[in-house]
Amino acid sequence: MTFDWSQFGIVTGASLAGVIILLAITAAIGFSIGRHNVVDVTWGLGFVVIAVITAILGNGDLWRRLLVLVLIGLWGLRLATSMFRRSRGKGEDPRYEKLLDDAGGNRALTAITKIYATQGPALWFVSLPLQVSSVAHGTLWYLAVIGVLVWVLGVTFETVGDLQMDRFKADPSNKGTVMDKGLWRYTRHPNYFGDACVWWGTFLVCMTFWPTVVTFLSPIAMTYFLVFATGARLLEQHMEQRPGYREYQQRTSYFIPLPPKKASTG
């Protein structure tokens, strides 16, 4: 296995620059339309930008660079499209509204520092497996196969979960009720679980030897974001006020899909 440190510097520098430019454009759009949830659309696109940069500037195994580009491209574009459709014609996301209200002071400065500026380091760090593997040579084909399978599982959960939720919300009779059908019967957050699988699968595809092995911290960070930081935890806090949600919590797994618990009869 060989690794080109000088080329890695070029790749990671270009990736960071691409993310900064994308977020600057996103911030300009967010301020112009008066809502900052546009950054959720940029989240998926940011990884696509990095995947394109690593595919072009990397000098590692070509098959891996192209495979990663396809995997991240399909995932990122689907996610960005889904987020755009959900936010189009609607107001600010309650999460961001609460963040701005709680911070007080200059709302514009808070939006820049707490919403946009935090996305850049997160995008860069989570994408480290892409960046490192793009300048590495050495094939662990069996891990790549497993990685693709895990990625497929993740995209399936994410896509199907989103479609099921969209159909649920589109039915006026479901207003104010809790979605507990389909994949949502087995986990309260099938889309977040799928997202985590996508990044663990991508990590396995990117895996060679040193130094790519140390980038396992990236999918760990992404999983932490999804479970404890900005994903499921914040959504749970918002949903707990909805009638029937606490009962849903008691019978349905928080993150990893599991058979639902039977209601107690005592």
Rosetta blueprint (number, residue, H / E / L):
1 M L
2 T E
3 F E
4 D L
5 W H
6 S H
7 Q H
8 F H
9 G H
10 I H
11 V H
12 T H
13 G H
14 A H
15 S H
16 L H
17 A H
18 G H
19 V H
20 I H
21 I H
22 L H
23 L H
24 A H
25 I H
26 T H
27 A H
28 A H
29 I H
30 G H
31 F H
32 S H
33 I H
34 G L
35 R L
36 H L
37 N L
38 V H
39 V H
40 D H
41 V H
42 T H
43 W H
44 G H
45 L H
46 G H
47 F H
48 V H
49 V H
50 I H
51 A H
52 V H
53 I H
54 T H
55 A H
56 I H
57 L H
58 G L
59 N L
60 G L
61 D L
62 L H
63 W H
64 R H
65 R H
66 L H
67 L H
68 V H
69 L H
70 V H
71 L H
72 I H
73 G H
74 L H
75 W H
76 G H
77 L H
78 R H
79 L H
80 A H
81 T H
82 S H
83 M H
84 F H
85 R H
86 R H
87 S H
88 R L
89 G L
90 K L
91 G L
92 E L
93 D L
94 P H
95 R H
96 Y H
97 E H
98 K H
99 L H
100 L H
101 D H
102 D H
103 A H
104 G L
105 G L
106 N L
107 R H
108 A H
109 L H
110 T H
111 A H
112 I H
113 T H
114 K H
115 I H
116 Y H
117 A L
118 T L
119 Q H
120 G H
121 P H
122 A H
123 L H
124 W H
125 F H
126 V H
127 S L
128 L H
129 P H
130 L H
131 Q H
132 V H
133 S H
134 S L
135 V L
136 A E
137 H E
138 G L
139 T L
140 L L
141 W H
142 Y H
143 L H
144 A H
145 V H
146 I H
147 G H
148 V H
149 L H
150 V H
151 W H
152 V H
153 L H
154 G H
155 V H
156 T H
157 F H
158 E H
159 T H
160 V H
161 G H
162 D H
163 L H
164 Q H
165 M H
166 D H
167 R H
168 F H
169 K H
170 A H
171 D L
172 P H
173 S H
174 N H
175 K L
176 G L
177 T L
178 V L
179 M L
180 D L
181 K L
182 G H
183 L H
184 W H
185 R H
186 Y L
187 T L
188 R L
189 H L
190 P H
191 N H
192 Y H
193 F H
194 G H
195 D H
196 A H
197 C H
198 V H
199 W H
200 W H
201 G H
202 T H
203 F H
204 L H
205 V H
206 C H
207 M L
208 T L
209 F L
210 W L
211 P L
212 T H
213 V H
214 V H
215 T H
216 F H
217 L H
218 S H
219 P H
220 I H
221 A H
222 M H
223 T H
224 Y H
225 F H
226 L H
227 V H
228 F H
229 A H
230 T L
231 G L
232 A H
233 R H
234 L H
235 L H
236 E H
237 Q H
238 H H
239 M H
240 E L
241 Q L
242 R L
243 P L
244 G L
245 Y H
246 R H
247 E H
248 Y H
249 Q H
250 Q H
251 R H
252 T L
253 S L
254 Y L
255 F L
256 I L
257 P L
258 L L
259 P L
260 P L
261 K L
262 K L
263 A L
264 S L
265 T L
266 G L
